[in-house]
Amino acid sequence: MTNMSDNAVPRRRFKSGVELSVIGFGGMIVVGLAQKEANQIVADAVSQGINYFDVAPQYGEGEAEQKMGPALQPYREDVFLACKTLRRDAQGAREELDRSLKRLRTDHFDLYQFHAIVTMEEVERIFAPGGAIETFIRAREEGKVRFIGFSAHSTEAALAMMDRFDFDSILFPINFVCYGQGGFGPQVVQRAKEKGVARLALKAMAHGPWPEGAERKYPKCWYLPLDDREAGLNALRFTLSEGVTAIIPPGDERLYRLALELTDSLEPLTAKERELLLASTQGWQPLFRTGSN
């Protein structure tokens, strides 16, 4: 890892000379905050060396974009801003892109992504005549988008997307429980490495689904997160050891701050540590399994 200062979050290479903080800032964090609070937490993130910010129109039904726009405006030239769309058609993607640019008070996104691809039907729609890939390519030509990527929650769809287009990055659940008990992740990471697609990670700090009837201490998390320091540290180290550039922690402020506190201790796992960590997941229920999505 490279570090911009003794106290800053470490950074890793993304693409074309761009380096990203290994911990990113997810837009869900500002949902539910007053604008003043959102401004402060974003300012704090920038001062700590975070330069990777990720948001989507669906986070808080537009609230995340509306709060992050003003909060990021003073720092826009110094940060890497990623946004997404769930639209699979060219016209819908263009409408959502333009609305997101306006809300976020910027003239371009550093990374624009297809959001949460699950099915092969979605892949086909994206690449069909009139599909959303046309908007992405045109937006890059216009300077409204610098890099093109996608996020996915399906092994099959992720592999198919990488085979269809020369994407700059993939945002994918890369999680030790999913590796150990679901066989989910390693084949996608390997294909991305072979194709030179940068890896960004979701769900690194996920334990698994919420147990039935469990108290949901983290309402913004649709899964049970790891909130123990040692478990969280091992989870982050595992994901970063898989050749990942950066991780987006859960959208709860408490878990985001925990991830930040752990950045001084993110040495790669040794082969033995990795083996023991994967073995420790025996009997756990993974959030995702290969072949089940």
N, C-alpha and C positions, 0 to 999 in steps of 0.2 A: 504494500500500500504506500501511496505517497501522502504526505501531510503538509498542509499549507502553513501551519504554525504549530507550536507545542500544544495549544489548547483547542485547536480546530478539529472537527470531524475529519477523519482520513478520507482521501479521495482515490478513485480508481478510474482507469481509462474506459471511456464509452466508445466514441468513434471520432475520427477526423480531428484529433487533438483535443477533444472535449473530455474533461475529467469530471466525474460526479461524486458528491459526498456519498459514502457507503450507506448512510441512513438518509432516506428521503423524507419529505414532508407530505403526508396525504391530506387531501382536501377535506375529508370527513372530520378532521380535527377541529375545524372552525365552525362546523354545523352546531347550532345552539348557542354560540358565543355572541355577545354584543360586538359591534364593529370595533369598538375600542379595544376589546380583549383580543379579537382576531388580529388587529394591527400589531399588538404587543407580542403575541406569540410568534407571528411571522418575523417581526424585527429581531426577536431573540434567536430564532432559528438561523437567520442570516448572520448574525453576530457570532454564532457558534460554528460557522463554517458550512452550514447546509446550503447547497446551491441547487438541489434537485427538488422540484415541487410538482406534484401530480394531482390532477383534479379531473372531474367528469361532470357533465350536466345533471346526471342522475343523483349525485351526492346531495342529499337534502332537497331534492327537487329544484335544483338551481341555486340553493342557498350558498353552497360551498363556492361556486364561481362568483357569486355576487359579493361575498365577503372577501375572497382572496384577491379580487381585482383591485380594490382600493388598498388592501394591505400590502400587496406586492408592488404596486405602482412605483414607489420610491427606489426599488431595487431591481426593476425589471431587466435592466441591461446587464446585471451581474448574476442572474440566476438562469437555470435551465428549466423551462416551463413545459410540462407535458399535459396534454388533454386527450379526450377520447370521444367516440361517438358509438351509440348502439345502432345507428341507422345503417342499413345494408344497401340502400339504393343511392344513386348519385345525387338526386335532387334533395332527398332528406338529409344526406350527409353534408351537402353544401349549406343548407339552411341551419343545421346545428353548428357547423364550423363557424359561420358568420356570427351567430348569436353568442357562441362561446368567446370569440375574439372580442366582441363588444363588451360582454360582462367582465372579462378579465382585463380590459383596458390595455390591449396590446394589438400590434399589427401583424403578429406572427406567433406561432407555437414552435418551440424548438423540437418537439416531438408530438406527432398526432397519431392516434392509435385506434384501431378497431377495438371496441370494448367487449370483453367477456364472450368470446366466441365459444360455443359449445357443440353445435351440430354441423354435420357436413352440408346440410341444406343452407346454412348461413354462409359457408364457404362458397358454395355455388352461386348464391345470390350476389355476393360481393364481386365476383369475377365475371358474372354474366353481362351481356350488353346492358348498359344503363345501371350497372352496379356501382357501389360506392368507391371501388378502387379508382374509377375514372376521376372522381372528385379529389381524391388524395393526390393523384399524379398531377392534376391541373393545379391544385393548391401549392404543390412544391414548385412547379414551374413559375407560379405567380409570386413566390417568396413568402407565402402565408404559412408555409410548413417547411421546416428544415429537414427533419428526419421522419421516416414513416415506420410505424410499428403496429403491434397488436397485442392484446391480452387474450388469454384463453383458459378455459377450465376443462379441457378435454385433450387427451394425448392425440387422438386421431385427428381432430381439427387443427391442432397446433402443427403437427407434422405436415398436414395437407397445405396449410397456409404457407409454410416455409418452402414447400415444393412449387408453389404457384407464382411466387414473387420474391424479388430480392429485397427483403425487409431489412431495415437497419437494426431493429431490436424486437425482442419478445418479452412480455411481462407475464410471468407464469408462477403458479404456486410451486415453490421449491422448498420442501419441508421434510425433515428427517423422519417423521411418522409416516408420511405418504410414501417416502422411499422404502422404509423398512417393512410396512404392513400393507401397502397398496400397490407396490411396484410402479408408482406414479411419479414421473419426473425425469429419471435418468436418461430415458431414450430421447426425450425432448431436448434436454441439455446437450446431449451428444450430437444431435442433428444440428442444433444451433451453432455449436463449436465448429462442426465440419463446414457449415455454410458461412461462417464469419458473422453470425447474427449476435449482437450484444445481448446479454442476459440480464434482465431486471427481475426482481423477485417479489412475489406476494406471499402471504400466509406463512412466512418463515417462523413466526411465533405462535402458530396454531397448535393446539393439543389435539383437537378433533371436534366432532359435533357436540353441541350442548347436550349433556345428559337429560333425559326426560324428567321434567319436574324440577330441574336445578334452578337456583336463584341466578338470574342473569345480572351479575355485578357490572357488566360492561354492555350497556344497551346498544351501543353502536357496532358491536361485534356480533355477527350472525353465527359465529363459531366460538368454541371455548378456547380462550387464549392462554398462553403460558405467562403467568405474572410473577413467578418465582425467579429471583435473580439468577441463580445457578442454572435453572432450566432454560431461562430466556437466553443466557449467555451461550450455552451449548447449542441452542437452536440457531442463533445468529451466526456463530462460528461455523456450524455445519453448512448453512446456506452459502456463506461467503467462500467457503472452501470448494464449492462446486463451480468456480469460475464465474461468479456473479459480480456484476459491477456495483449494484446498489439494491438495497432492500427498502420497500415501503412498509413500515410497521403498521400494526392495527390503528384504526382511526380514533381510538380513545386517547385523550391527552395523557392519561397516566401511563399507558403502555408505550406511547411515543417517547415520553420522558425517560422511562426505564431503558428503552433501546439506546437513547442518547447517552445515558450514564454508563452504558456498557462498552462504548466505542473505544475506550482505552485498552480493552482486553480482548480484542477480536483477532487473536493469532489464529492461523489456520489449524485445523485439527490434524493431529498425527494419524497415520493409518490405524494404529491401535485404538486411539480415542474414537475414531469414526466407527470402527467395528463394534466397540462396546456400546456406543450411543445407539446404533441401529439395533443391536441385540436387546437393548433396554426397552424397546417399543413392543416387545412380545405381548400380545393380548390387547394392545391399544386399538381403538377404532380410528382409522385414518379419515381425514376430511374428504379425500378423493382416492379412487382406485382406478387403475388402468382398465379400460373396457367397461366401466360402469357409467361413463358420461357420454 
